[in-house]
Amino acid sequence: MAERTDPVDPETGLRAVAALRKLADHLEALHVRDARARNWSWQTIADALGVTRQAVHQKHARRTQD
């Protein structure tokens, strides 16, 4: 994808970054939901994501049903 961006046009690059960020957020939410459905702890999920338990819980707790 990086080869397809025009280095003269920052808008193209920034739109690509925004699209990747949206995709990454979607995939994270999907996998956190799956992990919680499999009874993973918030700490185990946080360790896999490389963040704190508090961060992952704050971001995803309202999206999952415990």
CHARMM internal coordinates of N, CA and C (Angstrom, degrees):
IC EDIT
DIST 1 N 1 CA 1.4562
DIST 1 CA 1 C 1.5227
ANGL 1 N 1 CA 1 C 110.08
DIST 1 C 2 N 1.3172
ANGL 1 CA 1 C 2 N 117.13
DIHE 1 N 1 CA 1 C 2 N -37.80
DIST 2 N 2 CA 1.4650
ANGL 1 C 2 N 2 CA 119.94
DIHE 1 CA 1 C 2 N 2 CA -177.32
DIST 2 CA 2 C 1.5229
ANGL 2 N 2 CA 2 C 111.82
DIHE 1 C 2 N 2 CA 2 C -61.44
DIST 2 C 3 N 1.3333
ANGL 2 CA 2 C 3 N 117.20
DIHE 2 N 2 CA 2 C 3 N -32.84
DIST 3 N 3 CA 1.4552
ANGL 2 C 3 N 3 CA 119.89
DIHE 2 CA 2 C 3 N 3 CA -179.88
DIST 3 CA 3 C 1.5178
ANGL 3 N 3 CA 3 C 111.78
DIHE 2 C 3 N 3 CA 3 C -68.07
DIST 3 C 4 N 1.3240
ANGL 3 CA 3 C 4 N 117.47
DIHE 3 N 3 CA 3 C 4 N -23.42
DIST 4 N 4 CA 1.4555
ANGL 3 C 4 N 4 CA 121.68
DIHE 3 CA 3 C 4 N 4 CA -175.52
DIST 4 CA 4 C 1.5185
ANGL 4 N 4 CA 4 C 112.74
DIHE 3 C 4 N 4 CA 4 C -85.66
DIST 4 C 5 N 1.3191
ANGL 4 CA 4 C 5 N 118.21
DIHE 4 N 4 CA 4 C 5 N -6.14
DIST 5 N 5 CA 1.4570
ANGL 4 C 5 N 5 CA 120.03
DIHE 4 CA 4 C 5 N 5 CA -179.76
DIST 5 CA 5 C 1.5212
ANGL 5 N 5 CA 5 C 110.35
DIHE 4 C 5 N 5 CA 5 C -86.01
DIST 5 C 6 N 1.3112
ANGL 5 CA 5 C 6 N 115.06
DIHE 5 N 5 CA 5 C 6 N 149.31
DIST 6 N 6 CA 1.4596
ANGL 5 C 6 N 6 CA 121.97
DIHE 5 CA 5 C 6 N 6 CA 179.68
DIST 6 CA 6 C 1.5218
ANGL 6 N 6 CA 6 C 108.01
DIHE 5 C 6 N 6 CA 6 C -93.07
DIST 6 C 7 N 1.3422
ANGL 6 CA 6 C 7 N 118.17
DIHE 6 N 6 CA 6 C 7 N 114.79
DIST 7 N 7 CA 1.4659
ANGL 6 C 7 N 7 CA 119.75
DIHE 6 CA 6 C 7 N 7 CA -177.67
DIST 7 CA 7 C 1.5263
ANGL 7 N 7 CA 7 C 113.39
DIHE 6 C 7 N 7 CA 7 C -63.84
DIST 7 C 8 N 1.3202
ANGL 7 CA 7 C 8 N 117.27
DIHE 7 N 7 CA 7 C 8 N -15.29
DIST 8 N 8 CA 1.4558
ANGL 7 C 8 N 8 CA 120.72
DIHE 7 CA 7 C 8 N 8 CA 179.49
DIST 8 CA 8 C 1.5266
ANGL 8 N 8 CA 8 C 110.42
DIHE 7 C 8 N 8 CA 8 C -85.91
DIST 8 C 9 N 1.3114
ANGL 8 CA 8 C 9 N 117.46
DIHE 8 N 8 CA 8 C 9 N -19.44
DIST 9 N 9 CA 1.4589
ANGL 8 C 9 N 9 CA 121.94
DIHE 8 CA 8 C 9 N 9 CA -175.74
DIST 9 CA 9 C 1.5227
ANGL 9 N 9 CA 9 C 110.76
DIHE 8 C 9 N 9 CA 9 C -111.70
DIST 9 C 10 N 1.3370
ANGL 9 CA 9 C 10 N 118.07
DIHE 9 N 9 CA 9 C 10 N 94.21
DIST 10 N 10 CA 1.4657
ANGL 9 C 10 N 10 CA 120.96
DIHE 9 CA 9 C 10 N 10 CA -179.62
DIST 10 CA 10 C 1.5266
ANGL 10 N 10 CA 10 C 112.31
DIHE 9 C 10 N 10 CA 10 C -61.67
DIST 10 C 11 N 1.3275
ANGL 10 CA 10 C 11 N 118.55
DIHE 10 N 10 CA 10 C 11 N -27.35
DIST 11 N 11 CA 1.4582
ANGL 10 C 11 N 11 CA 120.05
DIHE 10 CA 10 C 11 N 11 CA -178.72
DIST 11 CA 11 C 1.5258
ANGL 11 N 11 CA 11 C 111.03
DIHE 10 C 11 N 11 CA 11 C -60.95
DIST 11 C 12 N 1.3129
ANGL 11 CA 11 C 12 N 116.83
DIHE 11 N 11 CA 11 C 12 N -40.90
DIST 12 N 12 CA 1.4597
ANGL 11 C 12 N 12 CA 120.66
DIHE 11 CA 11 C 12 N 12 CA 178.90
DIST 12 CA 12 C 1.5169
ANGL 12 N 12 CA 12 C 110.85
DIHE 11 C 12 N 12 CA 12 C -61.43
DIST 12 C 13 N 1.3138
ANGL 12 CA 12 C 13 N 116.52
DIHE 12 N 12 CA 12 C 13 N -46.96
DIST 13 N 13 CA 1.4587
ANGL 12 C 13 N 13 CA 121.07
DIHE 12 CA 12 C 13 N 13 CA 178.87
DIST 13 CA 13 C 1.5125
ANGL 13 N 13 CA 13 C 112.44
DIHE 12 C 13 N 13 CA 13 C -63.47
DIST 13 C 14 N 1.3237
ANGL 13 CA 13 C 14 N 116.61
DIHE 13 N 13 CA 13 C 14 N -42.49
DIST 14 N 14 CA 1.4616
ANGL 13 C 14 N 14 CA 119.88
DIHE 13 CA 13 C 14 N 14 CA -179.23
DIST 14 CA 14 C 1.5238
ANGL 14 N 14 CA 14 C 111.53
DIHE 13 C 14 N 14 CA 14 C -67.60
DIST 14 C 15 N 1.3162
ANGL 14 CA 14 C 15 N 117.05
DIHE 14 N 14 CA 14 C 15 N -37.41
DIST 15 N 15 CA 1.4675
ANGL 14 C 15 N 15 CA 119.80
DIHE 14 CA 14 C 15 N 15 CA 176.64
DIST 15 CA 15 C 1.5282
ANGL 15 N 15 CA 15 C 110.58
DIHE 14 C 15 N 15 CA 15 C -65.00
DIST 15 C 16 N 1.3264
ANGL 15 CA 15 C 16 N 116.94
DIHE 15 N 15 CA 15 C 16 N -37.19
DIST 16 N 16 CA 1.4558
ANGL 15 C 16 N 16 CA 120.69
DIHE 15 CA 15 C 16 N 16 CA 176.92
DIST 16 CA 16 C 1.5275
ANGL 16 N 16 CA 16 C 110.74
DIHE 15 C 16 N 16 CA 16 C -64.50
DIST 16 C 17 N 1.3139
ANGL 16 CA 16 C 17 N 117.01
DIHE 16 N 16 CA 16 C 17 N -43.07
DIST 17 N 17 CA 1.4648
ANGL 16 C 17 N 17 CA 121.19
DIHE 16 CA 16 C 17 N 17 CA 177.75
DIST 17 CA 17 C 1.5290
ANGL 17 N 17 CA 17 C 110.30
DIHE 16 C 17 N 17 CA 17 C -61.00
DIST 17 C 18 N 1.3216
ANGL 17 CA 17 C 18 N 117.46
DIHE 17 N 17 CA 17 C 18 N -44.50
DIST 18 N 18 CA 1.4649
ANGL 17 C 18 N 18 CA 121.26
DIHE 17 CA 17 C 18 N 18 CA 179.61
DIST 18 CA 18 C 1.5288
ANGL 18 N 18 CA 18 C 110.97
DIHE 17 C 18 N 18 CA 18 C -62.40
DIST 18 C 19 N 1.3232
ANGL 18 CA 18 C 19 N 117.23
DIHE 18 N 18 CA 18 C 19 N -41.35
DIST 19 N 19 CA 1.4631
ANGL 18 C 19 N 19 CA 120.88
DIHE 18 CA 18 C 19 N 19 CA 179.38
DIST 19 CA 19 C 1.5239
ANGL 19 N 19 CA 19 C 110.83
DIHE 18 C 19 N 19 CA 19 C -65.70
DIST 19 C 20 N 1.3212
ANGL 19 CA 19 C 20 N 117.37
DIHE 19 N 19 CA 19 C 20 N -41.11
DIST 20 N 20 CA 1.4613
ANGL 19 C 20 N 20 CA 120.65
DIHE 19 CA 19 C 20 N 20 CA 178.27
DIST 20 CA 20 C 1.5266
ANGL 20 N 20 CA 20 C 111.05
DIHE 19 C 20 N 20 CA 20 C -65.82
DIST 20 C 21 N 1.3265
ANGL 20 CA 20 C 21 N 116.53
DIHE 20 N 20 CA 20 C 21 N -40.22
DIST 21 N 21 CA 1.4650
ANGL 20 C 21 N 21 CA 120.29
DIHE 20 CA 20 C 21 N 21 CA 178.74
DIST 21 CA 21 C 1.5220
ANGL 21 N 21 CA 21 C 110.43
DIHE 20 C 21 N 21 CA 21 C -62.00
DIST 21 C 22 N 1.3441
ANGL 21 CA 21 C 22 N 116.43
DIHE 21 N 21 CA 21 C 22 N -43.52
DIST 22 N 22 CA 1.4649
ANGL 21 C 22 N 22 CA 120.89
DIHE 21 CA 21 C 22 N 22 CA 179.45
DIST 22 CA 22 C 1.5295
ANGL 22 N 22 CA 22 C 110.52
DIHE 21 C 22 N 22 CA 22 C -62.30
DIST 22 C 23 N 1.3241
ANGL 22 CA 22 C 23 N 116.75
DIHE 22 N 22 CA 22 C 23 N -43.11
DIST 23 N 23 CA 1.4571
ANGL 22 C 23 N 23 CA 121.10
DIHE 22 CA 22 C 23 N 23 CA 178.71
DIST 23 CA 23 C 1.5288
ANGL 23 N 23 CA 23 C 110.92
DIHE 22 C 23 N 23 CA 23 C -63.87
DIST 23 C 24 N 1.3259
ANGL 23 CA 23 C 24 N 116.91
DIHE 23 N 23 CA 23 C 24 N -44.49
DIST 24 N 24 CA 1.4672
ANGL 23 C 24 N 24 CA 120.77
DIHE 23 CA 23 C 24 N 24 CA 179.38
DIST 24 CA 24 C 1.5297
ANGL 24 N 24 CA 24 C 111.05
DIHE 23 C 24 N 24 CA 24 C -61.74
DIST 24 C 25 N 1.3260
ANGL 24 CA 24 C 25 N 117.87
DIHE 24 N 24 CA 24 C 25 N -42.39
DIST 25 N 25 CA 1.4654
ANGL 24 C 25 N 25 CA 121.38
DIHE 24 CA 24 C 25 N 25 CA 178.19
DIST 25 CA 25 C 1.5223
ANGL 25 N 25 CA 25 C 111.03
DIHE 24 C 25 N 25 CA 25 C -62.60
DIST 25 C 26 N 1.3287
ANGL 25 CA 25 C 26 N 116.09
DIHE 25 N 25 CA 25 C 26 N -41.84
DIST 26 N 26 CA 1.4655
ANGL 25 C 26 N 26 CA 120.65
DIHE 25 CA 25 C 26 N 26 CA 179.35
DIST 26 CA 26 C 1.5313
ANGL 26 N 26 CA 26 C 110.53
DIHE 25 C 26 N 26 CA 26 C -63.47
DIST 26 C 27 N 1.3341
ANGL 26 CA 26 C 27 N 116.83
DIHE 26 N 26 CA 26 C 27 N -46.22
DIST 27 N 27 CA 1.4614
ANGL 26 C 27 N 27 CA 120.67
DIHE 26 CA 26 C 27 N 27 CA 179.82
DIST 27 CA 27 C 1.5268
ANGL 27 N 27 CA 27 C 111.61
DIHE 26 C 27 N 27 CA 27 C -64.12
DIST 27 C 28 N 1.3263
ANGL 27 CA 27 C 28 N 116.53
DIHE 27 N 27 CA 27 C 28 N -39.12
DIST 28 N 28 CA 1.4687
ANGL 27 C 28 N 28 CA 119.89
DIHE 27 CA 27 C 28 N 28 CA 178.18
DIST 28 CA 28 C 1.5235
ANGL 28 N 28 CA 28 C 110.40
DIHE 27 C 28 N 28 CA 28 C -61.59
DIST 28 C 29 N 1.3215
ANGL 28 CA 28 C 29 N 116.74
DIHE 28 N 28 CA 28 C 29 N -47.96
DIST 29 N 29 CA 1.4677
ANGL 28 C 29 N 29 CA 120.43
DIHE 28 CA 28 C 29 N 29 CA -179.28
DIST 29 CA 29 C 1.5284
ANGL 29 N 29 CA 29 C 110.76
DIHE 28 C 29 N 29 CA 29 C -61.06
DIST 29 C 30 N 1.3115
ANGL 29 CA 29 C 30 N 116.90
DIHE 29 N 29 CA 29 C 30 N -42.35
DIST 30 N 30 CA 1.4564
ANGL 29 C 30 N 30 CA 121.71
DIHE 29 CA 29 C 30 N 30 CA 179.62
DIST 30 CA 30 C 1.5258
ANGL 30 N 30 CA 30 C 111.16
DIHE 29 C 30 N 30 CA 30 C -60.46
DIST 30 C 31 N 1.3175
ANGL 30 CA 30 C 31 N 116.53
DIHE 30 N 30 CA 30 C 31 N -46.24
DIST 31 N 31 CA 1.4608
ANGL 30 C 31 N 31 CA 120.09
DIHE 30 CA 30 C 31 N 31 CA -177.03
DIST 31 CA 31 C 1.5308
ANGL 31 N 31 CA 31 C 112.49
DIHE 30 C 31 N 31 CA 31 C -75.51
DIST 31 C 32 N 1.3068
ANGL 31 CA 31 C 32 N 117.63
DIHE 31 N 31 CA 31 C 32 N -31.25
DIST 32 N 32 CA 1.4686
ANGL 31 C 32 N 32 CA 119.63
DIHE 31 CA 31 C 32 N 32 CA 174.92
DIST 32 CA 32 C 1.5239
ANGL 32 N 32 CA 32 C 109.34
DIHE 31 C 32 N 32 CA 32 C -65.92
DIST 32 C 33 N 1.3369
ANGL 32 CA 32 C 33 N 117.37
DIHE 32 N 32 CA 32 C 33 N -44.14
DIST 33 N 33 CA 1.4729
ANGL 32 C 33 N 33 CA 120.88
DIHE 32 CA 32 C 33 N 33 CA 177.06
DIST 33 CA 33 C 1.5257
ANGL 33 N 33 CA 33 C 110.74
DIHE 32 C 33 N 33 CA 33 C -57.98
DIST 33 C 34 N 1.3342
ANGL 33 CA 33 C 34 N 115.96
DIHE 33 N 33 CA 33 C 34 N -44.59
DIST 34 N 34 CA 1.4594
ANGL 33 C 34 N 34 CA 120.25
DIHE 33 CA 33 C 34 N 34 CA 179.70
DIST 34 CA 34 C 1.5281
ANGL 34 N 34 CA 34 C 111.02
DIHE 33 C 34 N 34 CA 34 C -63.87
DIST 34 C 35 N 1.3212
ANGL 34 CA 34 C 35 N 117.01
DIHE 34 N 34 CA 34 C 35 N -43.69
DIST 35 N 35 CA 1.4650
ANGL 34 C 35 N 35 CA 120.67
DIHE 34 CA 34 C 35 N 35 CA 179.75
DIST 35 CA 35 C 1.5243
ANGL 35 N 35 CA 35 C 110.82
DIHE 34 C 35 N 35 CA 35 C -62.59
DIST 35 C 36 N 1.3249
ANGL 35 CA 35 C 36 N 117.09
DIHE 35 N 35 CA 35 C 36 N -42.87
DIST 36 N 36 CA 1.4691
ANGL 35 C 36 N 36 CA 119.83
DIHE 35 CA 35 C 36 N 36 CA 178.59
DIST 36 CA 36 C 1.5299
ANGL 36 N 36 CA 36 C 110.86
DIHE 35 C 36 N 36 CA 36 C -64.99
DIST 36 C 37 N 1.3334
ANGL 36 CA 36 C 37 N 117.48
DIHE 36 N 36 CA 36 C 37 N -37.69
DIST 37 N 37 CA 1.4665
ANGL 36 C 37 N 37 CA 120.77
DIHE 36 CA 36 C 37 N 37 CA 177.81
DIST 37 CA 37 C 1.5308
ANGL 37 N 37 CA 37 C 111.05
DIHE 36 C 37 N 37 CA 37 C -64.29
DIST 37 C 38 N 1.3336
ANGL 37 CA 37 C 38 N 115.89
DIHE 37 N 37 CA 37 C 38 N -25.20
DIST 38 N 38 CA 1.4590
ANGL 37 C 38 N 38 CA 120.73
DIHE 37 CA 37 C 38 N 38 CA 178.01
DIST 38 CA 38 C 1.5269
ANGL 38 N 38 CA 38 C 111.45
DIHE 37 C 38 N 38 CA 38 C -94.67
DIST 38 C 39 N 1.3347
ANGL 38 CA 38 C 39 N 115.85
DIHE 38 N 38 CA 38 C 39 N 15.33
DIST 39 N 39 CA 1.4678
ANGL 38 C 39 N 39 CA 123.69
DIHE 38 CA 38 C 39 N 39 CA 176.52
DIST 39 CA 39 C 1.5254
ANGL 39 N 39 CA 39 C 114.20
DIHE 38 C 39 N 39 CA 39 C 66.57
DIST 39 C 40 N 1.3167
ANGL 39 CA 39 C 40 N 117.61
DIHE 39 N 39 CA 39 C 40 N 28.35
DIST 40 N 40 CA 1.4554
ANGL 39 C 40 N 40 CA 119.49
DIHE 39 CA 39 C 40 N 40 CA 172.12
DIST 40 CA 40 C 1.5204
ANGL 40 N 40 CA 40 C 108.21
DIHE 39 C 40 N 40 CA 40 C -70.62
DIST 40 C 41 N 1.3125
ANGL 40 CA 40 C 41 N 116.64
DIHE 40 N 40 CA 40 C 41 N 144.15
DIST 41 N 41 CA 1.4655
ANGL 40 C 41 N 41 CA 120.74
DIHE 40 CA 40 C 41 N 41 CA 176.25
DIST 41 CA 41 C 1.5210
ANGL 41 N 41 CA 41 C 109.66
DIHE 40 C 41 N 41 CA 41 C -77.29
DIST 41 C 42 N 1.3349
ANGL 41 CA 41 C 42 N 114.77
DIHE 41 N 41 CA 41 C 42 N 159.59
DIST 42 N 42 CA 1.4647
ANGL 41 C 42 N 42 CA 119.33
DIHE 41 CA 41 C 42 N 42 CA 175.83
DIST 42 CA 42 C 1.5261
ANGL 42 N 42 CA 42 C 109.95
DIHE 41 C 42 N 42 CA 42 C -60.98
DIST 42 C 43 N 1.3295
ANGL 42 CA 42 C 43 N 117.27
DIHE 42 N 42 CA 42 C 43 N -34.61
DIST 43 N 43 CA 1.4649
ANGL 42 C 43 N 43 CA 120.48
DIHE 42 CA 42 C 43 N 43 CA -179.88
DIST 43 CA 43 C 1.5197
ANGL 43 N 43 CA 43 C 110.97
DIHE 42 C 43 N 43 CA 43 C -66.16
DIST 43 C 44 N 1.3249
ANGL 43 CA 43 C 44 N 117.78
DIHE 43 N 43 CA 43 C 44 N -42.66
DIST 44 N 44 CA 1.4614
ANGL 43 C 44 N 44 CA 121.10
DIHE 43 CA 43 C 44 N 44 CA 179.74
DIST 44 CA 44 C 1.5280
ANGL 44 N 44 CA 44 C 110.62
DIHE 43 C 44 N 44 CA 44 C -63.34
DIST 44 C 45 N 1.3216
ANGL 44 CA 44 C 45 N 116.83
DIHE 44 N 44 CA 44 C 45 N -41.76
DIST 45 N 45 CA 1.4634
ANGL 44 C 45 N 45 CA 121.68
DIHE 44 CA 44 C 45 N 45 CA 177.89
DIST 45 CA 45 C 1.5297
ANGL 45 N 45 CA 45 C 109.68
DIHE 44 C 45 N 45 CA 45 C -64.03
DIST 45 C 46 N 1.3171
ANGL 45 CA 45 C 46 N 116.16
DIHE 45 N 45 CA 45 C 46 N -45.29
DIST 46 N 46 CA 1.4662
ANGL 45 C 46 N 46 CA 120.58
DIHE 45 CA 45 C 46 N 46 CA 179.64
DIST 46 CA 46 C 1.5193
ANGL 46 N 46 CA 46 C 110.99
DIHE 45 C 46 N 46 CA 46 C -60.06
DIST 46 C 47 N 1.3150
ANGL 46 CA 46 C 47 N 116.93
DIHE 46 N 46 CA 46 C 47 N -43.02
DIST 47 N 47 CA 1.4691
ANGL 46 C 47 N 47 CA 120.64
DIHE 46 CA 46 C 47 N 47 CA 179.05
DIST 47 CA 47 C 1.5275
ANGL 47 N 47 CA 47 C 110.47
DIHE 46 C 47 N 47 CA 47 C -61.11
DIST 47 C 48 N 1.3297
ANGL 47 CA 47 C 48 N 117.41
DIHE 47 N 47 CA 47 C 48 N -42.03
DIST 48 N 48 CA 1.4663
ANGL 47 C 48 N 48 CA 120.98
DIHE 47 CA 47 C 48 N 48 CA -179.94
DIST 48 CA 48 C 1.5275
ANGL 48 N 48 CA 48 C 111.34
DIHE 47 C 48 N 48 CA 48 C -65.29
DIST 48 C 49 N 1.3288
ANGL 48 CA 48 C 49 N 116.87
DIHE 48 N 48 CA 48 C 49 N -34.06
DIST 49 N 49 CA 1.4632
ANGL 48 C 49 N 49 CA 121.45
DIHE 48 CA 48 C 49 N 49 CA -179.55
DIST 49 CA 49 C 1.5286
ANGL 49 N 49 CA 49 C 113.08
DIHE 48 C 49 N 49 CA 49 C -86.55
DIST 49 C 50 N 1.3234
ANGL 49 CA 49 C 50 N 116.76
DIHE 49 N 49 CA 49 C 50 N -13.21
DIST 50 N 50 CA 1.4636
ANGL 49 C 50 N 50 CA 119.96
DIHE 49 CA 49 C 50 N 50 CA -179.25
DIST 50 CA 50 C 1.5190
ANGL 50 N 50 CA 50 C 112.98
DIHE 49 C 50 N 50 CA 50 C 75.81
DIST 50 C 51 N 1.3292
ANGL 50 CA 50 C 51 N 116.38
DIHE 50 N 50 CA 50 C 51 N 31.58
DIST 51 N 51 CA 1.4653
ANGL 50 C 51 N 51 CA 122.19
DIHE 50 CA 50 C 51 N 51 CA 178.66
DIST 51 CA 51 C 1.5174
ANGL 51 N 51 CA 51 C 108.92
DIHE 50 C 51 N 51 CA 51 C -128.94
DIST 51 C 52 N 1.3118
ANGL 51 CA 51 C 52 N 116.76
DIHE 51 N 51 CA 51 C 52 N 177.44
DIST 52 N 52 CA 1.4608
ANGL 51 C 52 N 52 CA 119.86
DIHE 51 CA 51 C 52 N 52 CA 177.91
DIST 52 CA 52 C 1.5361
ANGL 52 N 52 CA 52 C 110.55
DIHE 51 C 52 N 52 CA 52 C -81.40
DIST 52 C 53 N 1.3183
ANGL 52 CA 52 C 53 N 114.96
DIHE 52 N 52 CA 52 C 53 N 157.28
DIST 53 N 53 CA 1.4626
ANGL 52 C 53 N 53 CA 120.83
DIHE 52 CA 52 C 53 N 53 CA 176.74
DIST 53 CA 53 C 1.5158
ANGL 53 N 53 CA 53 C 110.03
DIHE 52 C 53 N 53 CA 53 C -58.90
DIST 53 C 54 N 1.3213
ANGL 53 CA 53 C 54 N 116.54
DIHE 53 N 53 CA 53 C 54 N -41.76
DIST 54 N 54 CA 1.4581
ANGL 53 C 54 N 54 CA 120.42
DIHE 53 CA 53 C 54 N 54 CA -179.79
DIST 54 CA 54 C 1.5251
ANGL 54 N 54 CA 54 C 111.48
DIHE 53 C 54 N 54 CA 54 C -61.25
DIST 54 C 55 N 1.3195
ANGL 54 CA 54 C 55 N 117.06
DIHE 54 N 54 CA 54 C 55 N -41.26
DIST 55 N 55 CA 1.4698
ANGL 54 C 55 N 55 CA 120.90
DIHE 54 CA 54 C 55 N 55 CA -178.19
DIST 55 CA 55 C 1.5196
ANGL 55 N 55 CA 55 C 111.18
DIHE 54 C 55 N 55 CA 55 C -64.26
DIST 55 C 56 N 1.3323
ANGL 55 CA 55 C 56 N 116.53
DIHE 55 N 55 CA 55 C 56 N -48.17
DIST 56 N 56 CA 1.4654
ANGL 55 C 56 N 56 CA 119.09
DIHE 55 CA 55 C 56 N 56 CA -178.33
DIST 56 CA 56 C 1.5283
ANGL 56 N 56 CA 56 C 111.02
DIHE 55 C 56 N 56 CA 56 C -68.19
DIST 56 C 57 N 1.3128
ANGL 56 CA 56 C 57 N 117.14
DIHE 56 N 56 CA 56 C 57 N -38.09
DIST 57 N 57 CA 1.4628
ANGL 56 C 57 N 57 CA 120.05
DIHE 56 CA 56 C 57 N 57 CA 178.97
DIST 57 CA 57 C 1.5188
ANGL 57 N 57 CA 57 C 110.60
DIHE 56 C 57 N 57 CA 57 C -65.05
DIST 57 C 58 N 1.3162
ANGL 57 CA 57 C 58 N 117.01
DIHE 57 N 57 CA 57 C 58 N -45.68
DIST 58 N 58 CA 1.4615
ANGL 57 C 58 N 58 CA 120.74
DIHE 57 CA 57 C 58 N 58 CA -179.73
DIST 58 CA 58 C 1.5310
ANGL 58 N 58 CA 58 C 111.54
DIHE 57 C 58 N 58 CA 58 C -61.82
DIST 58 C 59 N 1.3165
ANGL 58 CA 58 C 59 N 116.56
DIHE 58 N 58 CA 58 C 59 N -38.64
DIST 59 N 59 CA 1.4547
ANGL 58 C 59 N 59 CA 120.54
DIHE 58 CA 58 C 59 N 59 CA -177.41
DIST 59 CA 59 C 1.5291
ANGL 59 N 59 CA 59 C 112.87
DIHE 58 C 59 N 59 CA 59 C -75.01
DIST 59 C 60 N 1.3431
ANGL 59 CA 59 C 60 N 117.40
DIHE 59 N 59 CA 59 C 60 N -34.67
DIST 60 N 60 CA 1.4517
ANGL 59 C 60 N 60 CA 119.45
DIHE 59 CA 59 C 60 N 60 CA -169.56
DIST 60 CA 60 C 1.5248
ANGL 60 N 60 CA 60 C 116.20
DIHE 59 C 60 N 60 CA 60 C -118.42
DIST 60 C 61 N 1.3184
ANGL 60 CA 60 C 61 N 119.33
DIHE 60 N 60 CA 60 C 61 N -11.11
DIST 61 N 61 CA 1.4637
ANGL 60 C 61 N 61 CA 120.30
DIHE 60 CA 60 C 61 N 61 CA -173.48
DIST 61 CA 61 C 1.5252
ANGL 61 N 61 CA 61 C 112.37
DIHE 60 C 61 N 61 CA 61 C -59.22
DIST 61 C 62 N 1.3161
ANGL 61 CA 61 C 62 N 118.14
DIHE 61 N 61 CA 61 C 62 N -40.02
DIST 62 N 62 CA 1.4653
ANGL 61 C 62 N 62 CA 119.93
DIHE 61 CA 61 C 62 N 62 CA -177.91
DIST 62 CA 62 C 1.5244
ANGL 62 N 62 CA 62 C 111.59
DIHE 61 C 62 N 62 CA 62 C -73.89
DIST 62 C 63 N 1.3355
ANGL 62 CA 62 C 63 N 117.48
DIHE 62 N 62 CA 62 C 63 N -16.94
DIST 63 N 63 CA 1.4671
ANGL 62 C 63 N 63 CA 121.34
DIHE 62 CA 62 C 63 N 63 CA -179.93
DIST 63 CA 63 C 1.5201
ANGL 63 N 63 CA 63 C 112.37
DIHE 62 C 63 N 63 CA 63 C -86.53
DIST 63 C 64 N 1.3219
ANGL 63 CA 63 C 64 N 117.49
DIHE 63 N 63 CA 63 C 64 N -18.63
DIST 64 N 64 CA 1.4549
ANGL 63 C 64 N 64 CA 120.74
DIHE 63 CA 63 C 64 N 64 CA -177.38
DIST 64 CA 64 C 1.5126
ANGL 64 N 64 CA 64 C 109.25
DIHE 63 C 64 N 64 CA 64 C -108.05
DIST 64 C 65 N 1.2887
ANGL 64 CA 64 C 65 N 115.21
DIHE 64 N 64 CA 64 C 65 N 157.24
DIST 65 N 65 CA 1.4650
ANGL 64 C 65 N 65 CA 120.09
DIHE 64 CA 64 C 65 N 65 CA 175.58
DIST 65 CA 65 C 1.5036
ANGL 65 N 65 CA 65 C 108.33
DIHE 64 C 65 N 65 CA 65 C -110.15
DIST 65 C 66 N 1.3232
ANGL 65 CA 65 C 66 N 115.68
DIHE 65 N 65 CA 65 C 66 N 111.70
DIST 66 N 66 CA 1.4885
ANGL 65 C 66 N 66 CA 120.41
DIHE 65 CA 65 C 66 N 66 CA -177.95
DIST 66 CA 66 C 1.4941
ANGL 66 N 66 CA 66 C 110.14
DIHE 65 C 66 N 66 CA 66 C -84.20
END
COOR INIT
IC SEED 1 N 1 CA 1 C
IC BUILD
